[in-house]
């Protein structure tokens, strides 16, 4: 393996370890669920991504081919972690907060988890560009 590749892979592993450590520390020490949720979804995801990128780099440096397994795992983690965090945050809002405790949305609508009116919501177009007919 080339010396430059080894340095690059080592730097990726050290950065990934730092992100993982910060994410784990935040998960243990932050005070409530919403702030604790931020630590593993951001920092630990970057830590896992760094390890997988380092593994891809090591495989490429030794064999000369790209490993698609690590690439697929990385894409899966980067796509699913934010969605899972959103579901957990919405469930926390629904179970632990009342409708008056949530921040305003800036529109005439409530948060999706607190809309119990039963009336359908019409979509609102937010773009300001004129439409061509």
N, C-alpha and C positions, 0 to 999 in steps of 0.2 A: 504494500500500500504506500502511496506517496506521502511524503512528510506534510504537505499542505492539506491533503485530505484528512490526515490524522488530527491536525490542529483544528480544522473546521469541525470535525465530528466531536472532538473534545470540548470545544466551545459550545456546541449545541447541547451536549450532555450537561455541562455545568450550568448553562442558562436554564435548561429544563429542570434541573435539580433545584435551582433557586426559586423558580416559579412554583414548583410543587411544594417546597418548604413554606413559602409565603401563603399559598392557598391552604395548606394544612393548618398553619398557625392561625390564619383568619377564621377558619372553620371552628377552631377550638375557642378562640378568645373574643370574637365579636358578640355583641350583646343579644341580638334578637334574630329571628328566622330570616328576615329579608336581608339584613346585612351579612349574616352567615352564608346565605345562598349566593351572594355575590363572589365570595372568595373561591369556592371550588369551581364555579362555572367559568370564571375568567382565568384565574392564575393556574389552577390545576389543569385546565384544558390546554393552556399554553405549555405547561410542563409535559403533559402526555404527548402533545404535538411535537415538541422538541425532541423527545426520545424517539418517536417514530420517524421523524426526519433524519435524525442521526443514524438510525437503523437503515433507512433507505440509502443514505450516503455511504455507509460502510458496505452495504451490499453492492452498490454501484462501483465503489472503489476496488473491491476485491474481484468481482465477476465481470464488470463492464455492462451489466444489464440493470434495468430498473425493476425493483420489486413492487409489484402491484398490490400485494397483500397489505403492506404498510400504508400505501397510498389510500386504499379503500378504507382501512381502519381510521386513518386520520380524517378523511372526509366524513365518515360516519360520526365520529366524535364531534367534529366542528359543527355538524348540522343538528345533532340531537341534543347537545348540552344546552343551547339557548332555549329550545322548545320545552325541554323538561323543566328548566328554571322558570319559564313563563307559566307552565301548568302549576308548579308548586306555589309560586307567588299568587296566582289567581285563587287557588284553593285556600291559601292562608288568608287572603282578603275576604273571601266568602265566609270562612269559619270564624275569624277572629275580629273582624271589623264590622261596624254598622255602616249604613249608607251615608250617615252624616260625617263619619270619620275619614272617608276617602277624599283625596284632593279633587278639586274641580277638573273637569275634562276640557274646558274651554269651548265646549259646544253645548247645544241644548239637550244633550243625551247624558244619561248616567253611565257608570262603568258597566260593562257587559254582565258581570256576575251579580249586579244588584238591580238589573232591569227586570222587575216583576210585574210590570204594568199589563202585560198580555197583548198590548197593541203592537202591530208590526212597525218596525222602524224603516222608513224610506231611506234609500241611499242618498247621500249628499255628495255632489261633485265638488271637489276642492280646487280644481285647477282654475286659473284665471285667463287662460288663452281662449280666444274666440274659436268657435267650432265652425268647420266648413260643412255646408249642407250639400 
